[in-house]
Amino acid sequence: MANRVNVAFICDEGFALPTGVALHSLFANRNQNVEYKVFVICNNLGEDHRKRLQSISCDGFLVTLVDAELGEYEKIFEKAGF
């Protein structure tokens, strides 16, 4: 496939369902002539949700989960005065 679309989501346990719905919608409405590479940046995502999100992967629609720790960013809103 000559064309590729890269898509990124950020997800934790509390946002797994909306992320799954968005992934299914993207998959159902995709252009068959385009390769999709979907990256889901995860923080504290349970194994069940991980399996469900990855189960959407198939030829031309690759879902990759990327684990991320909040670390120093955990209190970013406090530092910014929010």
C-alpha positions as CSV (number, residue, x, y, z in Angstrom):
1,M,0.0,0.0,0.0
2,A,1.4,3.3,-1.0
3,N,-0.6,5.5,1.3
4,R,-0.3,5.4,5.1
5,V,-2.2,7.2,7.9
6,N,-0.7,7.4,11.3
7,V,-3.1,7.9,14.2
8,A,-2.4,8.4,17.9
9,F,-4.7,8.0,21.0
10,I,-3.9,8.4,24.7
11,C,-5.8,6.1,27.0
12,D,-6.0,4.9,30.6
13,E,-8.4,2.5,32.3
14,G,-11.1,5.2,32.5
15,F,-11.0,6.1,28.8
16,A,-10.6,2.6,27.4
17,L,-14.3,2.3,26.2
18,P,-14.3,5.6,24.3
19,T,-11.0,4.7,22.7
20,G,-12.3,1.4,21.6
21,V,-15.4,3.0,20.1
22,A,-13.2,5.5,18.2
23,L,-10.9,2.7,17.0
24,H,-13.9,0.6,15.7
25,S,-15.3,3.7,14.0
26,L,-12.0,4.4,12.3
27,F,-11.7,0.8,11.2
28,A,-15.3,0.6,9.9
29,N,-14.9,3.8,7.9
30,R,-11.4,3.3,6.7
31,N,-10.2,3.6,3.1
32,Q,-9.3,0.1,2.0
33,N,-6.5,1.5,-0.2
34,V,-4.7,3.1,2.8
35,E,-2.6,1.4,5.5
36,Y,-3.4,2.6,9.0
37,K,-0.9,2.6,11.8
38,V,-2.6,3.3,15.1
39,F,-0.6,4.0,18.3
40,V,-2.4,4.0,21.6
41,I,-0.3,5.5,24.4
42,C,-1.4,3.7,27.6
43,N,-1.1,4.5,31.2
44,N,-2.4,1.9,33.8
45,L,-4.5,0.1,31.2
46,G,-5.7,-3.3,32.3
47,E,-5.0,-6.6,30.5
48,D,-8.6,-7.1,29.4
49,H,-8.7,-3.7,27.7
50,R,-5.3,-4.1,26.2
51,K,-6.4,-7.4,24.5
52,R,-9.7,-5.8,23.3
53,L,-7.9,-2.8,21.7
54,Q,-5.2,-5.0,20.1
55,S,-7.9,-7.4,18.7
56,I,-8.9,-4.7,16.2
57,S,-5.5,-5.2,14.4
58,C,-5.5,-6.8,11.0
59,D,-3.8,-6.5,7.6
60,G,-3.7,-2.8,6.8
61,F,-4.8,-1.7,10.2
62,L,-2.1,-2.1,12.8
63,V,-2.8,-1.2,16.5
64,T,0.2,-0.8,18.6
65,L,0.0,-0.1,22.4
66,V,2.8,2.0,23.8
67,D,3.2,2.0,27.6
68,A,3.9,5.4,29.2
69,E,4.3,6.4,32.8
70,L,3.1,9.8,34.0
71,G,6.1,10.3,36.3
72,E,7.1,14.0,36.3
73,Y,4.0,14.9,34.3
74,E,1.6,13.7,36.9
75,K,1.3,17.1,38.6
76,I,1.7,19.2,35.5
77,F,-1.7,20.9,36.0
78,E,-0.9,21.8,39.6
79,K,2.4,23.4,38.4
80,A,0.5,25.3,35.7
81,G,-2.0,26.7,38.2
82,F,-5.1,24.6,37.2
